[in-house]
Amino acid sequence: MSVYDRVERTRSLARIFGPYLLIMAATLFVRQESLPDLFSAFMQDAPLVLAGGAFTLMAGLGVIAAHHHWNSAAAAAISLVGVAAAFKGAWLMIAPDLGAEMTAVFAEAPYALMITACVEGLIGLWLTIVGWRARPPSATV
């Protein structure tokens, strides 16, 4: 059995989450005008919300299971993304109507979308750098 290397696990997941968050931030910026309609349409399709919630929950639980440490800022950020995804997925499955109301309020607040995009972009850039930079032989993440 292989040894669990916390630093390598964090770097590997940072390579995934960093670009993902950068792309999500770019999507929020580029599609900000159409997002309220897209979110509303998504939340009105009950089977899609249930399936989306199930996949989001599974992804979040996978991150929690694979990355259960908080020994650095990057590790904590990745673990928080996993926890947030698990909660979001469960929420979409259990209380989709409340999720639809909150999504509508959020989507109609353009500053909220832009603040979210900025935060996601900065965290995504940081995790991308953490994940893809050349690692010195004894460095920790």
One Martini backbone bead per residue (centre of mass of N, CA, C, O) as a GRO file, in nm:
protein
  141
    1MET     BB    1   0.098   0.035   0.020
    2SER     BB    2   0.069   0.357   0.000
    3VAL     BB    3   0.167   0.662   0.092
    4TYR     BB    4   0.042   0.936   0.255
    5ASP     BB    5   0.078   1.247   0.084
    6ARG     BB    6  -0.018   1.553   0.164
    7VAL     BB    7   0.128   1.736  -0.037
    8GLU     BB    8   0.054   1.581  -0.300
    9ARG     BB    9  -0.252   1.591  -0.263
   10THR     BB   10  -0.275   1.895  -0.263
   11ARG     BB   11  -0.145   1.946  -0.538
   12SER     BB   12  -0.338   1.776  -0.707
   13LEU     BB   13  -0.599   1.931  -0.627
   14ALA     BB   14  -0.496   2.211  -0.713
   15ARG     BB   15  -0.485   2.131  -1.021
   16ILE     BB   16  -0.799   2.123  -1.029
   17PHE     BB   17  -0.925   2.370  -0.866
   18GLY     BB   18  -0.786   2.608  -0.989
   19PRO     BB   19  -0.892   2.598  -1.286
   20TYR     BB   20  -1.188   2.574  -1.212
   21LEU     BB   21  -1.214   2.852  -1.067
   22LEU     BB   22  -1.121   3.021  -1.307
   23ILE     BB   23  -1.352   2.934  -1.498
   24MET     BB   24  -1.584   3.023  -1.315
   25ALA     BB   25  -1.506   3.320  -1.306
   26ALA     BB   26  -1.519   3.371  -1.610
   27THR     BB   27  -1.816   3.295  -1.637
   28LEU     BB   28  -1.931   3.515  -1.454
   29PHE     BB   29  -1.823   3.751  -1.623
   30VAL     BB   30  -1.923   3.677  -1.920
   31ARG     BB   31  -2.235   3.568  -1.809
   32GLN     BB   32  -2.391   3.777  -1.623
   33GLU     BB   33  -2.655   3.835  -1.794
   34SER     BB   34  -2.754   3.512  -1.818
   35LEU     BB   35  -2.758   3.376  -1.531
   36PRO     BB   36  -3.041   3.421  -1.413
   37ASP     BB   37  -3.182   3.246  -1.632
   38LEU     BB   38  -3.017   2.986  -1.593
   39PHE     BB   39  -3.076   2.938  -1.294
   40SER     BB   40  -3.382   2.930  -1.317
   41ALA     BB   41  -3.403   2.695  -1.517
   42PHE     BB   42  -3.256   2.489  -1.349
   43MET     BB   43  -3.446   2.507  -1.085
   44GLN     BB   44  -3.710   2.403  -1.264
   45ASP     BB   45  -3.549   2.120  -1.297
   46ALA     BB   46  -3.582   1.864  -1.093
   47PRO     BB   47  -3.402   1.635  -1.213
   48LEU     BB   48  -3.149   1.816  -1.246
   49VAL     BB   49  -3.118   1.897  -0.951
   50LEU     BB   50  -3.090   1.613  -0.836
   51ALA     BB   51  -2.845   1.528  -1.009
   52GLY     BB   52  -2.662   1.764  -0.934
   53GLY     BB   53  -2.665   1.707  -0.630
   54ALA     BB   54  -2.548   1.422  -0.641
   55PHE     BB   55  -2.277   1.496  -0.779
   56THR     BB   56  -2.189   1.711  -0.573
   57LEU     BB   57  -2.190   1.531  -0.327
   58MET     BB   58  -1.987   1.320  -0.431
   59ALA     BB   59  -1.754   1.515  -0.476
   60GLY     BB   60  -1.733   1.620  -0.187
   61LEU     BB   61  -1.690   1.343  -0.049
   62GLY     BB   62  -1.433   1.275  -0.207
   63VAL     BB   63  -1.263   1.505  -0.095
   64ILE     BB   64  -1.294   1.441   0.204
   65ALA     BB   65  -1.171   1.152   0.183
   66ALA     BB   66  -0.893   1.244   0.027
   67HIS     BB   67  -0.895   1.537   0.209
   68HIS     BB   68  -0.823   1.528   0.569
   69HIS     BB   69  -0.664   1.821   0.587
   70TRP     BB   70  -0.507   2.138   0.766
   71ASN     BB   71  -0.173   2.211   0.730
   72SER     BB   72  -0.267   2.438   0.523
   73ALA     BB   73  -0.402   2.669   0.329
   74ALA     BB   74  -0.450   2.486   0.082
   75ALA     BB   75  -0.576   2.250   0.235
   76ALA     BB   76  -0.812   2.411   0.354
   77ALA     BB   77  -0.937   2.504   0.087
   78ILE     BB   78  -0.993   2.222  -0.027
   79SER     BB   79  -1.167   2.120   0.208
   80LEU     BB   80  -1.383   2.346   0.183
   81VAL     BB   81  -1.478   2.272  -0.098
   82GLY     BB   82  -1.580   1.991  -0.019
   83VAL     BB   83  -1.784   2.082   0.194
   84ALA     BB   84  -1.948   2.274   0.016
   85ALA     BB   85  -2.032   2.061  -0.194
   86ALA     BB   86  -2.182   1.874  -0.002
   87PHE     BB   87  -2.390   2.081   0.097
   88LYS     BB   88  -2.502   2.162  -0.178
   89GLY     BB   89  -2.597   1.882  -0.271
   90ALA     BB   90  -2.787   1.826  -0.034
   91TRP     BB   91  -2.962   2.077  -0.071
   92LEU     BB   92  -3.064   2.013  -0.360
   93MET     BB   93  -3.205   1.744  -0.265
   94ILE     BB   94  -3.379   1.846  -0.007
   95ALA     BB   95  -3.401   2.193  -0.079
   96PRO     BB   96  -3.478   2.326  -0.373
   97ASP     BB   97  -3.661   2.573  -0.312
   98LEU     BB   98  -3.462   2.731  -0.141
   99GLY     BB   99  -3.240   2.733  -0.356
  100ALA     BB  100  -3.402   2.894  -0.566
  101GLU     BB  101  -3.437   3.152  -0.400
  102MET     BB  102  -3.134   3.209  -0.344
  103THR     BB  103  -3.044   3.214  -0.638
  104ALA     BB  104  -3.218   3.452  -0.730
  105VAL     BB  105  -3.103   3.662  -0.539
  106PHE     BB  106  -2.808   3.634  -0.625
  107ALA     BB  107  -2.841   3.675  -0.940
  108GLU     BB  108  -2.972   3.976  -0.899
  109ALA     BB  109  -2.680   4.043  -0.772
  110PRO     BB  110  -2.416   4.168  -0.933
  111TYR     BB  111  -2.212   4.205  -0.701
  112ALA     BB  112  -2.212   3.914  -0.601
  113LEU     BB  113  -2.102   3.788  -0.861
  114MET     BB  114  -1.836   3.959  -0.873
  115ILE     BB  115  -1.723   3.882  -0.600
  116THR     BB  116  -1.719   3.582  -0.651
  117ALA     BB  117  -1.535   3.592  -0.899
  118CYS     BB  118  -1.291   3.717  -0.756
  119VAL     BB  119  -1.250   3.503  -0.539
  120GLU     BB  120  -1.227   3.261  -0.728
  121GLY     BB  121  -0.990   3.369  -0.894
  122LEU     BB  122  -0.783   3.396  -0.666
  123ILE     BB  123  -0.796   3.106  -0.564
  124GLY     BB  124  -0.737   2.973  -0.837
  125LEU     BB  125  -0.460   3.096  -0.883
  126TRP     BB  126  -0.328   2.996  -0.625
  127LEU     BB  127  -0.379   2.687  -0.671
  128THR     BB  128  -0.234   2.670  -0.939
  129ILE     BB  129   0.041   2.746  -0.831
  130VAL     BB  130   0.063   2.528  -0.614
  131GLY     BB  131   0.025   2.283  -0.818
  132TRP     BB  132   0.243   2.383  -1.073
  133ARG     BB  133   0.483   2.433  -0.933
  134ALA     BB  134   0.793   2.402  -0.853
  135ARG     BB  135   0.933   2.168  -0.628
  136PRO     BB  136   1.110   2.150  -0.378
  137PRO     BB  137   1.234   1.880  -0.215
  138SER     BB  138   1.133   2.010   0.103
  139ALA     BB  139   0.863   2.124   0.056
  140THR     BB  140   0.565   2.287   0.158
  141VAL     BB  141   0.207   2.358   0.123
   0.00000   0.00000   0.00000
